[in-house]
Amino acid sequence: MALHIYLIRHGRTEWNEQGLLQGFGDSPLVEEGILGAQKTGQALKNIPFTACYSSLLKRAQDTANYIIGERDIPHFHHKGINEIYFGNWEGKKSIDLAEHPEYILLRTDPKNYLATESQGETIEQLYNRVMKAFQQIVERHKDGENILLVSHGMTLTLLTAILKGIHWHDFRNQEIHRFVANTAINIAKIENGKAELIEFNNVEHLGELAMLDKNAPKYSPQRG
């Protein structure tokens, strides 16, 4: 028996559609985001979840509630699985920062992104925060349980990379890892003290909705 944690990124939001950096900043789910969360809930309706965890941000909490639906599942909020803090870049258009040297480091070279100008969180700080939170959640539960965890793009892309055995320095290397799509299903398996990713970026349940997300796999989900 193993512990399984279902890792879901929140549904599509207004800021996602507008191309704005959204870390600790928050914006509502759009219609497609709500539908994606509902479809995820339908896909997972037969999974007997013991508990649900979401971040302190409303977009993640709302997504979790749509997935849970009418089921009586305890829902906890954990700041450790918040999105990365972008500092004074919160709410700025990513296209306006595209040529900024520090933003390029954020996208391509996590080790050397020091957040000097953005005054936000470094990737190393995000890594330490997220891994501590993940371990806390794992330790609260036991083999045979299923846990729902609803979080964010950078947070889950980093966490799934680590679960694949990829160093956090390399989690933005698109040759070995992909960004997690909105409401894609990812599954971590924890057994005998070892954690591994057994399903990644599965968007089959989203149908045509997945076409709206540039991060969604174009052909089939990655498993392994």
C-alpha positions in Angstrom: 0.0 0.0 0.0 1.2 3.5 -0.8 0.1 7.1 -0.1 -1.0 8.9 -3.3 -1.1 12.7 -3.6 -3.0 14.2 -6.5 -1.3 17.4 -7.5 -3.6 19.8 -9.4 -2.8 23.3 -10.7 -5.7 25.8 -10.3 -8.0 26.6 -13.1 -7.4 29.3 -15.7 -7.8 32.8 -14.3 -8.3 36.4 -15.6 -4.6 37.2 -15.1 -3.6 34.0 -17.0 -5.7 35.2 -19.9 -4.2 38.7 -19.7 -0.6 37.4 -19.5 0.0 38.9 -16.1 2.5 37.6 -13.5 0.4 36.0 -10.8 2.2 34.9 -7.7 0.8 36.1 -4.3 -1.5 38.3 -6.4 -4.8 36.8 -7.2 -7.5 36.9 -9.8 -10.8 35.0 -10.3 -11.2 31.8 -12.3 -12.7 32.4 -15.7 -15.5 30.3 -17.1 -13.0 27.9 -18.7 -11.1 27.6 -15.4 -14.3 26.7 -13.6 -15.2 24.1 -16.3 -11.7 22.6 -16.1 -11.9 22.2 -12.3 -15.3 20.6 -12.7 -14.0 18.2 -15.3 -11.1 17.3 -13.0 -13.6 16.6 -10.3 -15.6 14.4 -12.6 -12.4 12.5 -13.6 -11.5 12.0 -9.9 -15.0 11.3 -8.6 -14.2 7.7 -7.6 -11.0 8.5 -5.7 -11.8 8.3 -2.0 -9.8 11.4 -0.8 -9.0 11.6 2.9 -8.2 15.3 2.8 -7.7 18.2 0.5 -5.0 20.9 0.7 -4.9 24.2 -1.2 -2.8 27.3 -0.9 -4.0 30.5 0.8 -4.9 32.0 -2.6 -8.5 32.0 -3.6 -7.9 30.7 -7.1 -6.5 27.5 -5.7 -9.2 27.2 -3.0 -12.0 27.7 -5.5 -10.5 25.1 -7.8 -10.3 22.7 -4.9 -14.0 23.3 -4.0 -15.1 22.7 -7.6 -13.1 19.4 -7.7 -14.5 18.3 -4.3 -18.1 19.3 -5.2 -20.6 17.9 -2.8 -18.3 15.4 -1.2 -17.5 15.7 2.5 -13.7 16.0 2.4 -11.8 18.1 4.9 -10.2 21.1 3.2 -7.1 22.7 4.7 -5.2 25.8 3.5 -1.4 25.7 3.6 0.7 28.7 2.9 3.7 26.5 2.0 2.1 25.6 -1.3 1.4 29.2 -2.3 2.7 30.3 -5.7 6.1 32.0 -5.9 6.1 35.6 -4.8 7.0 37.9 -7.7 7.6 41.0 -5.6 7.1 44.2 -7.5 6.6 42.2 -10.7 3.2 41.0 -9.4 0.5 42.0 -12.0 3.0 43.0 -14.7 2.7 41.7 -18.2 5.2 39.0 -18.9 5.6 40.3 -22.4 6.9 43.6 -21.0 9.5 41.8 -19.0 10.5 39.3 -21.8 13.9 41.0 -22.5 14.7 41.9 -18.9 17.9 40.0 -17.9 16.5 39.0 -14.5 13.3 37.7 -15.9 15.2 35.7 -18.5 17.0 34.1 -15.5 13.7 33.3 -13.9 12.6 31.5 -17.0 15.8 29.7 -17.9 18.4 29.7 -15.1 16.7 29.1 -11.7 20.0 28.8 -9.8 21.1 32.3 -10.8 17.7 34.0 -10.4 18.4 36.1 -7.2 15.2 38.3 -7.4 17.5 41.4 -6.9 15.3 43.7 -8.9 11.9 42.1 -8.5 12.4 41.9 -4.7 10.4 38.7 -4.8 11.2 35.1 -3.8 14.2 33.2 -5.3 13.7 29.7 -6.7 15.9 28.3 -3.9 13.5 29.9 -1.4 10.5 28.5 -3.2 12.1 25.1 -3.3 12.8 25.1 0.4 9.3 26.2 1.2 7.5 23.8 -1.0 9.5 20.7 -0.1 9.0 21.5 3.6 5.2 21.8 3.1 5.1 18.6 1.0 6.9 16.7 3.6 4.6 18.0 6.3 1.6 16.9 4.4 3.1 13.4 3.7 3.8 13.0 7.4 0.2 13.7 8.3 -1.1 10.8 6.3 -0.6 7.1 6.0 -0.3 4.4 3.4 -3.5 3.7 1.5 -4.8 7.2 1.7 -5.4 9.6 -1.2 -4.8 13.3 -0.8 -5.9 16.1 -3.1 -3.4 19.0 -3.3 -4.3 22.1 -5.4 -1.6 24.6 -6.0 0.1 26.7 -8.7 2.1 26.7 -11.9 5.7 27.4 -10.6 5.1 25.6 -7.4 3.9 22.4 -9.0 6.3 22.5 -11.9 9.1 22.6 -9.4 7.6 19.9 -7.2 6.9 17.5 -10.0 10.5 18.0 -11.3 11.9 17.0 -7.9 9.6 14.0 -7.8 11.0 13.0 -11.2 14.5 13.2 -9.8 15.4 16.5 -11.6 17.4 19.0 -9.6 15.7 22.4 -8.9 18.5 24.1 -10.8 17.1 22.4 -14.0 13.3 22.5 -13.5 12.8 25.0 -16.2 14.8 23.0 -18.8 12.1 22.2 -21.3 14.2 19.4 -22.8 13.6 17.3 -19.6 10.5 18.8 -18.0 7.4 20.8 -18.9 5.4 23.5 -17.1 2.3 22.1 -15.4 -1.0 22.9 -17.3 -4.1 24.3 -15.6 -6.2 21.5 -14.0 -3.9 18.8 -15.4 -3.7 15.6 -13.2 -0.4 14.8 -11.6 0.0 11.9 -9.2 2.8 11.4 -6.6 3.2 8.0 -5.0 4.9 7.7 -1.6 5.9 4.2 -0.5 8.5 3.0 2.0 9.8 6.5 2.4 10.3 7.0 -1.3 8.3 9.6 -3.4 8.0 9.3 -7.1 5.8 10.9 -9.8 3.7 8.3 -11.5 1.5 10.5 -13.7 2.4 14.0 -15.2 0.4 16.6 -17.0 -2.5 14.4 -17.8 -5.1 16.5 -19.6 -7.2 13.8 -21.3 -10.2 14.6 -19.1 -10.2 18.3 -20.3 -10.8 17.5 -23.9 -10.9 20.6 -26.1 -10.3 22.9 -23.0 -6.7 21.7 -23.0 -6.1 23.4 -26.4 -6.4 26.8 -24.6 -3.3 26.0 -22.5 0.1 26.3 -24.1 1.5 24.1 -21.3 -0.8 21.2 -22.1 0.7 18.1 -23.8 -0.3 18.2 -27.5 -0.6 14.4 -28.0 -0.8 12.4 -24.8 0.0 12.7 -21.1 3.4 11.7 -19.8 3.4 8.7 -17.5 6.2 7.1 -15.6 
